[in-house]
């Protein structure tokens, strides 16, 4: 696979991971925060169940959209800044939301 194809494949994986309204809401929520958020914070903010939130977070983490770190018994999630494309998507979504 060529280098450009690797980049296209990675972008495709990110877009696939974001392919659910709840996951887009999670991205928007985390993009508005300057800090990481726990699973509990996310599910309470969005009105999702804890298991549903955890499933979406796993998809986002596996798709390289989010990173996480464990502190005690809690997992905290935050946007993966390694791919500027993700922040760009979040910024565009926020602008679209503001335009509506």
Secondary structure, DSSP 8 states (H G I E B T S, - for coil): --HHHHHHHHHHHHHHHT-SHHHHHHHHHHHT-SS-EEHHHHHHHHT--HHHHHHHHHHHHHTTSEEEEEETTEEEEEE-TT-HHHHHHHHHHHHHHHH-
